Amino acid sequence: MNLTVVNIEKEEENVIVGQAHFIKTVEDLYESIKNSSPTAKFGIAFCEASGKRLIRFDGNDETLTQRAVKNAERLAAGHVFVIHLESSFPINVIPHIRNVPEVLNIFAATSNPISVVVAEDGDRRGVMGVLDGERPLGVEKDEDVKERREFLRTIGYKR
């Protein structure tokens, strides 16, 4: 078995990487995101693991959709999906994505730099885990707590 680290190519948008198991995943993910965040811009790609073994895709933003397809091609791991998301936060769409019946796992949802650890055994590939962001530089101090709390209120997630 070989392990490879695949860097996800992105700009400033959020990326969600997960695993599902059925051909209708792309359409169901599209509907879940659109229903949870109507103003979201996004692109979705899903790697089939059997049958035609195609990368299925959908989205409402051409650039984000192309980016999702490109990253799915680079991952080439069975039943893995990649979503590139703008004008919405993952916290808004994740509960809806989790409710899609064929979704099995969500490995990451982040705006950080992200890499995916992929295992390969012959013609099979799968996600082993993700590397999300960078190491902590320390423990927050009182001024950091104050800054975090103000930030959450500024962006509207706390009152």
N, C-alpha and C positions, 0 to 999 in steps of 0.2 A: 504494500500500500504506500502511496506517495501522498505527502501533504504539500499543498501549495497555498500561498497567501495571495489573494486577489484584491487589489486596491480598487475600491468603487470610485469611478470618475464622476465628479459632480461639481456644481458651482456652489451657490449659497443655499440652495434648497435643502429640505429635509429628505432623507432616504429611509424607507422601511424595507427590511428584508425579512421574508418569512417563508413558510412551507405550507403547501396545500396539496390536494390530491385528485383533482378532477378537471376535465376539459372546460367546464363552465366557470372555473375560477376567475378568469379575466373579467367576464361580464358581471359576476357577482361582486367582485372587488370594486369595479367601476360604480355600480349602483350603491354600494355601501359608502363609498367616499362621497359621491354626489348627494346622497340623502343626508349625510352627517354634516357636510360643509359645502353648501351650494356654490360658494364663491371660490372654492379651491381650484387650483390649476394642478394637473397631475398627469403622469404617464405611468403605465403599468406594463410589465412583461412577466410572463410565466413560462417556465421550462417544463414541457411535457416529459414524462419519464417512460412512456410506453406508446404503442400505436405509431403514429407518424413522427413522434418526438420532435415536434416543432416548438418554436418560441412563439407563444400566442401573445398578442398585445392589444392595448386599447388606451384611451386617455382623451383628455380634452385640450391638451397642449402639445403641439407637434414636437417642440424641442425636448420637453420632458419625456415624451413617449420614446423618441429616438434614443435619448440617454438611457432610459430603462432597458430598452432592447439591447443596446450596446453592452451594458453591464451584465445583463442576463446571458448574452453570448459569451462574455468573458468568464462568468461563473460556470456556465454549462453544467449545472447540478440539478439532478432530478427533482421535480416538483417544487422548485424554488421560485418565489416571485420577488420582484423588485419594483418598488413604487418610488417615483420622484414626485415630491409634493411642494407646492408653493401656495402662498396666500391662505394658509391654514397651518395649524400645528398638529403634530402627531397625536397629542393628547385629545384632540377633537375627533379624530377618525379611528384611532386604535380600538375603542370599544365596539364600534360598528364592524371593523375588520374582524375582530375576534368572534363576532356573531355570525360570520359567513360560515355555513355548515362545513365546507370543505377545508377551512383553514385549520392547520394543525399546530403550528408554532409561529411566533414572531421572534426573530433573533435579535433585531435591533430596530430602533426608530430614533433617528438622530440627525442633527445638522453638522455634527463633528466630522472630521476625516474618519473614514471607516474602511476597514479591510475585512475580508471574509476568509476564514481558514477552510479550505476545501480538501477533502480526502478523495483519492482516485484509486480504484481497484479495477483494472481492466477497462471495460466500457462503462463502468458505473462511477458516478461522482456524487458527493453529498457534502452538505455544510456541517462542519464540526463545531464552529463557533465564530464569533466576530471579535474584532479589535476596534473598539469604539472610543475615539478621542485619544487623550494623552493621560499620563500618570498625574495624580494629585501632587501639588507642590507644598502642601501643608494642611493644617487644620484651621478652619475659619476662626477669626477673632471677633470681638464684639462689633467692630466697624463693618466686618464682612457680613455678619448676621443682619445688621441694619440695612446694608446695601441690598442684600438678597430680598429682604421683606419689602423694601421700597420698590425694587424692580418688579416683583410679582404684582404689586398694586398698580404700578405704572402701566403694565401690559394687560391689566384687567382680570387676572386670575385670582386675586384676593381683594377683599374690600376693606 
